[in-house]
């Protein structure tokens, strides 16, 4: 397990990542990870109630499916947060089949707003979490056939989500992009350069083996700040 404390967007964050124990099913490994992460957050006077984003990693498609099912069982009520899930054998350094990356944010005051916003109609994960004037959007995908169709559609979906949330591209602090490793990074960069993402301070790109849907080629998360 790795733990990192850092300041960002005028707030304190705790980032935890870890691989599930080898030799047990992905759902049990994921539940165990959430328990361990919760104890780690407790050592920093936080809890899973303060977590704002989680990424689920599976070594293969079945592991991702089991791990996301465990995520849905654990993250209920106040623990609902922005989320995404990926398949990537290279992400693992051990023989485990499931892993988590979790981001928690310490609010600036005890009465800070925390509001989970669903899609309409609702899905098994949030559209976004609004917490202390920061918006954490879940990973968005597209069913289009080609990468040059998927990226513009996702950027449009993000723009629509920003409009609903009160944000805009000018308020986006970070884009996290997950690309299927068979795709051409040069194509992705060209599509992003032609898209409506003015002055986003930070854009990261990571390669993965797959996503929840067989036809997905890319998934994009966004983080936006409403206050100045």
N, C-alpha and C positions, 0 to 999 in steps of 0.2 A: 504494500500500500504506500502511495506517495501523497503527501500533504503539502500544500503551498498556500501561504498567506500573502495577500498583496492588496494594495490600494488601487482603485479604478473607479472612475466616474464619481469621485468624491466620497467613496464608501469603502468599507473593508470587506474583502471577500476571502472565503476559504474554499480551495479547490482540492478535491480528493479523487484519486483514481486507484483502482485495484482490480485484480483478477480473482475470480472465484476459485475455491479449492478444487484441485484436480480429483477426478474419480467420483464426483457426484453430479447429478443432473443439473441442467442449467437453471431451472426454476428454484431449486433448493439453494444452489450456489448464489443466486441473485438475492434471495431473501436473507441469506447469511451476510452478504456484503452490505445490504442496507442496515442490518443490525450493527455490524462493525463500524460502518460510516457514522451511524447515529452516536455511538459511543465516542468516536473521535471528535465529532462536533461538540459533544458534551464537555470534552476537555478544554474546549475554547468558548465555553459558555453559550453555545448555540445548540440547535437540534435540527432534526429533519424538517421541522416546521419553518426553518429559516432557509431551506434549500430553494433555489429558484430555477435551476436547470439540471436535467439529468440526461446522459447519453448511455444507452444500453448497447453493449457489444456482444456479438455471438460469433463463435468460431465458424459456425455453419448456419444454414437457414433454420434448421430445427432448433438449434440452441438460441438463436435470436427470438424465435417465436415463443419458446418457453420462458425466456428471460423477460420479455415484454409482458407476458401474462402475469408473472410475479410482480413486475413493476406496478401493474394496475391494481393488484391486491394490496400492495403495501402503501402506495401513494394515494390515499383517500382523504377527504375532508380538507383540513388546512395544509396537508402535505402535497396537494396537487401542484404541479409545476410544469414549466415548458419541458418538452422531451423530444427525443429522436432516438432512432435505433439503426444499427448497422451490422453488416457481416464483414469480418476481416480476420483472416487467419494470422496475418502479419502483426496485428495489434497485440497478440499474446506472446509473452515470453515464457510462460509456464505451460503445463499440460491442461490447464483449465479450459472450460468451454464458454464461460460467460464472464463479462466484466462490466464495470460501471465507471463513468466519469461524472462527478457531481459537483455543482457549484452552489455554495451558500453565500448569502449576503447579510451582513449585520446591519439592520436598519439604524438610521441616525437617531431615532427615538422610539420608545416602546409603543407609541400609538400610530406608527406608520401604517399606511394602507397596504393591504395585501388582497388582491382580487384576481381570482382565476376566471378567465373568459373562455367559454367554449365556442367551437364552430357552430354554425347554424346550417343544417342540422348537426347535432353533437356527434363527435367521434370519440374514440377511446383514448384520446389525448387532447390537451388544450390547444386552442388557437394561440393564446398568449397569457402570460402572468404579468400583472401590473403590481409592482412592489416598490413602495417608497419613491414614486415618480420615475422608476425604471421599468421598461417593457422588455420582457424576454419572450420571443416568438419561437414556437416549436418549429422543427424542421419541416419545410414544405417541398412537395414533389409535384411531378406532372406525369400524366398518362400518355403524352404525345410520343410519337414513334422515334424521333431523332433528337439528339442533343441540341441542335440549333432551333428546335421547336420548344423543347422543355425549358431551357433557360429563360427565354422571354416570357413564357407562361408563368413560371415561378416568380419572376420579378414583378409581373402584373399582379399576381396573387398577394405578394408582399405589399405592394402599393395599396391594394384594397384593404388589407389588414391594418396597415398604418392609418388609413383614413378612418376606419372604425374606431381605432384606439386613441385617436387624437394626435398621432405622430405623423411624420412625413419623412421623405428620404433625407432631408436636411438635419433630422434629429437622430439618424442612425449612427451609432458609435462603432458597430462591428458587424461584419458578415462572416459567417463560418460556412464554408462550402465543402461538401463531401462529393467527390467525383468517382464514378466507377472507373477502376484503374485501366480498363481497356480503352477509355476515351482519350482524346487528344487534348492535352492541356492548352495548346495554342488556340484551339477552337474555343475552349471555354473562355480564355482571356479575351479573345476577340468579341465574343458575345457579351461579356461583361462590360467591355469598353464601349460597346454600342448601346448599352442599356441605361435606364434612368437611375443611376446611383451616384449622384454628385457628392463629392467631398466626403465619402465615407472614410473615416480616419484609419480603419484597420480592416483588412480583408485577408482571411486565412483560407488556404486550400489544403485538404487532406484527401488521400486516395483510399478507397475501400473496395471490397469485393462485391458488395451488394446491399440491397435495401429491403424494406418490407415488401415492395412490389417487384415482381420479376422484370418489368419493363422500365423501372426507374433507372436513370443514368446519373442523376445528380440530385442532391438535397441541400437546401440552403436554410440556415438559421439566421436570425437577426436579433440584435440587441439595440434598443433605442433609449435615449434619455430625454424625458420631458422637461426637466428643469434646466436652467442654464448653468 
